Amino acid sequence: MVTNLSTTHSILSEWMFQLRDTSIQEDRLRFRTNIKRIGFIAGYEISKRLPFRNTVAHTPLGDSRAMIPHTQPVIAGIMRAGLPLQDGLLEAFDQADCAFLGAYRKHSPDKSEFNILQQYVTSPDLTDRPLILADTMLATGASIVTALDDLVADARPAQIHIVCVIACGEGIDKVHRHYPEAHIWAGAIDDELTAKGYIVPGLGDAGDLCYGSKRQD
């Protein structure tokens, strides 16, 4: 299943405009903040799909019945660009546990192709817990599939949710071929993916816009 959060006009549409527009996106604080805001909105929407349980709040004047999540999710972020998105999800699920993954594109010498190298994974036990995986761009889908392969190798989560700022059809299809049960939540969905695996129109290199350019391998 795929949910495009831009289908209905909301303030998220303005955040997406600011993330894409080159005259605004160089403001790193605003760029990270807007990604974080989208993470919070996605977390709110995901919360509607989670199981809840009854409890009672004891107020100074009496008792009030309440519904709270049955199990706290695990929120996984793919470094670097996924970290602001993970922070936004944590604003929604402030008692969640976290997982972290270090992955990057290792390009061939002529830059014509790449492999995903994942060199760091740390995660709590995911057994029977909702898993929310955050990565800013869902382009080819290779990073997401590689991350999920490692995360669920030894445990089966109750649900799998993938949150991204921008997705494209090719990446969505790849993820669903490997993990058909995953629910993808995107701030927007773009149609085009270049031969080098970049989303068009996209927004550029999200990691560089968040944290500065990196040394090229």
C-alpha positions as CSV (number, residue, x, y, z in Angstrom):
1,M,0.0,0.0,0.0
2,V,1.2,3.5,-0.8
3,T,-0.1,6.8,0.8
4,N,0.9,10.0,-0.9
5,L,0.5,12.7,1.8
6,S,0.3,15.5,-0.9
7,T,-2.9,14.1,-2.4
8,T,-4.9,16.4,-0.2
9,H,-3.8,20.0,0.1
10,S,-2.5,20.9,3.5
11,I,0.4,22.9,5.0
12,L,2.6,19.9,4.0
13,S,2.3,21.3,0.4
14,E,4.2,24.4,1.5
15,W,6.9,22.4,3.3
16,M,7.4,20.4,0.1
17,F,7.7,23.6,-2.0
18,Q,10.3,25.0,0.4
19,L,12.3,21.7,0.3
20,R,12.3,21.7,-3.5
21,D,12.9,25.4,-4.3
22,T,16.6,26.2,-4.8
23,S,16.1,29.8,-3.5
24,I,14.9,28.5,-0.1
25,Q,16.5,25.0,0.3
26,E,20.0,26.3,1.1
27,D,18.7,27.4,4.5
28,R,19.9,24.2,6.2
29,L,17.9,24.7,9.4
30,R,14.6,25.3,7.5
31,F,15.4,22.3,5.2
32,R,16.0,19.9,8.2
33,T,13.0,21.4,10.0
34,N,10.6,20.8,7.1
35,I,11.8,17.2,6.8
36,K,11.2,16.8,10.5
37,R,7.7,18.2,10.1
38,I,6.9,15.7,7.4
39,G,8.1,12.9,9.7
40,F,5.7,14.1,12.4
41,I,2.8,14.2,10.0
42,A,3.6,10.7,8.7
43,G,3.9,9.4,12.3
44,Y,0.5,10.8,13.1
45,E,-1.0,9.1,10.1
46,I,0.8,5.8,10.9
47,S,-0.5,5.9,14.5
48,K,-4.1,5.4,13.1
49,R,-2.9,2.0,11.8
50,L,-1.5,0.7,15.0
51,P,-3.2,-1.4,17.6
52,F,-4.4,0.4,20.7
53,R,-5.4,-0.8,24.2
54,N,-7.7,0.6,26.9
55,T,-6.3,2.2,30.0
56,V,-7.4,4.6,32.7
57,A,-6.0,8.1,33.5
58,H,-6.4,9.1,37.1
59,T,-7.1,12.9,37.1
60,P,-7.2,15.0,40.3
61,L,-11.1,14.8,40.1
62,G,-11.7,11.3,38.9
63,D,-10.9,8.7,36.3
64,S,-11.0,9.0,32.5
65,R,-10.7,6.1,30.1
66,A,-8.1,6.4,27.4
67,M,-6.6,4.6,24.4
68,I,-2.8,4.2,24.1
69,P,-0.7,2.2,21.7
70,H,-0.6,-1.5,22.5
71,T,3.2,-1.6,21.6
72,Q,5.6,1.2,21.0
73,P,7.1,1.0,17.5
74,V,10.8,0.8,16.5
75,I,11.8,3.8,14.4
76,A,14.8,3.1,12.1
77,G,16.7,5.9,10.3
78,I,19.2,5.5,7.4
79,M,22.0,7.9,7.9
80,R,22.6,10.8,7.0
81,A,19.5,12.2,5.4
82,G,17.1,9.9,7.2
83,L,17.9,11.4,10.6
84,P,15.7,14.5,10.5
85,L,12.8,12.4,9.3
86,Q,13.5,10.0,12.2
87,D,13.5,12.9,14.6
88,G,10.1,14.0,13.3
89,L,8.7,10.5,13.8
90,L,10.1,10.5,17.3
91,E,8.1,13.7,18.0
92,A,5.0,11.6,17.3
93,F,6.1,8.4,19.1
94,D,8.2,9.9,21.9
95,Q,8.5,6.6,23.7
96,A,9.6,4.6,20.7
97,D,12.9,2.7,20.5
98,C,15.3,3.4,17.6
99,A,17.4,1.6,15.1
100,F,20.2,3.2,13.1
101,L,21.7,2.1,9.8
102,G,24.8,3.4,7.9
103,A,24.5,2.9,4.2
104,Y,25.7,4.7,1.1
105,R,26.0,4.4,-2.7
106,K,29.3,3.1,-3.8
107,H,29.7,4.3,-7.4
108,S,31.7,2.7,-10.1
109,P,34.7,4.7,-11.4
110,D,32.7,6.1,-14.3
111,K,29.7,6.8,-12.0
112,S,27.5,4.8,-14.3
113,E,26.3,2.4,-11.7
114,F,26.4,1.8,-7.9
115,N,25.9,-0.7,-5.2
116,I,24.5,-0.1,-1.7
117,L,27.1,-0.7,1.0
118,Q,25.6,-1.0,4.4
119,Q,28.4,-0.9,7.1
120,Y,26.5,-0.3,10.3
121,V,23.3,-1.6,11.8
122,T,22.1,-1.4,15.3
123,S,18.5,-2.3,16.4
124,P,16.4,-3.5,19.3
125,D,14.4,-6.7,19.0
126,L,11.7,-6.2,16.4
127,T,9.7,-9.2,17.1
128,D,5.9,-8.4,17.0
129,R,6.6,-4.7,17.1
130,P,5.7,-2.1,14.4
131,L,8.8,-1.1,12.4
132,I,9.0,2.4,10.8
133,L,11.9,2.9,8.5
134,A,12.8,6.5,7.6
135,D,14.8,7.5,4.5
136,T,14.3,10.9,2.8
137,M,14.4,9.6,-0.8
138,L,12.9,6.4,-2.1
139,A,14.6,6.3,-5.5
140,T,15.7,2.9,-6.8
141,G,14.5,1.2,-3.6
142,A,17.9,-0.5,-3.1
143,S,18.8,1.2,0.2
144,I,15.3,0.4,1.7
145,V,15.4,-3.2,0.6
146,T,19.0,-3.6,1.9
147,A,18.0,-2.0,5.2
148,L,15.0,-4.2,5.6
149,D,16.9,-7.4,4.7
150,D,19.2,-6.7,7.7
151,L,16.6,-5.5,10.1
152,V,14.2,-8.4,9.7
153,A,16.8,-11.1,9.2
154,D,16.4,-12.4,12.8
155,A,12.9,-11.1,13.7
156,R,9.5,-10.5,12.2
157,P,7.9,-7.2,13.0
158,A,4.2,-6.9,13.4
159,Q,4.0,-4.2,10.7
160,I,6.4,-2.5,8.3
161,H,6.0,1.2,7.5
162,I,8.4,3.1,5.2
163,V,8.4,6.9,5.4
164,C,10.1,9.1,2.8
165,V,9.9,12.7,1.7
166,I,9.8,11.9,-2.0
167,A,9.3,8.5,-3.7
168,C,9.2,7.4,-7.3
169,G,7.3,4.5,-8.9
170,E,10.3,2.4,-9.7
171,G,11.5,2.4,-6.1
172,I,8.0,1.7,-4.8
173,D,7.7,-1.3,-7.1
174,K,11.1,-2.7,-6.0
175,V,10.2,-2.4,-2.3
176,H,6.8,-4.1,-2.9
177,R,8.4,-7.0,-4.9
178,H,10.6,-7.8,-1.8
179,Y,8.2,-6.7,1.0
180,P,4.6,-6.6,-0.3
181,E,3.3,-6.1,3.2
182,A,5.1,-2.8,3.6
183,H,3.1,0.4,3.7
184,I,4.9,3.3,2.1
185,W,4.2,6.9,3.2
186,A,5.5,9.7,1.0
187,G,5.4,13.4,1.2
188,A,5.2,13.4,-2.6
189,I,5.6,10.9,-5.5
190,D,7.6,11.9,-8.6
191,D,7.4,10.0,-11.9
192,E,10.9,10.1,-13.3
193,L,14.1,8.3,-12.2
194,T,17.3,9.1,-14.2
195,A,19.7,6.4,-15.4
196,K,22.0,7.3,-12.5
197,G,19.2,6.7,-10.0
198,Y,18.1,10.2,-9.1
199,I,14.5,11.3,-8.8
200,V,13.3,14.1,-11.1
201,P,12.3,16.8,-10.3
202,G,13.2,15.6,-6.7
203,L,15.0,18.1,-4.6
204,G,18.7,17.4,-5.0
205,D,21.0,15.6,-2.6
206,A,19.1,15.6,0.7
207,G,22.1,14.6,2.8
208,D,24.2,17.5,1.5
209,L,21.3,19.9,1.9
210,C,20.9,18.8,5.5
211,Y,24.5,18.6,6.6
212,G,26.8,19.9,3.9
213,S,28.7,18.3,1.0
214,K,30.8,15.2,1.5
215,R,34.0,14.0,0.0
216,Q,33.4,12.1,-3.2
217,D,34.6,8.4,-3.3
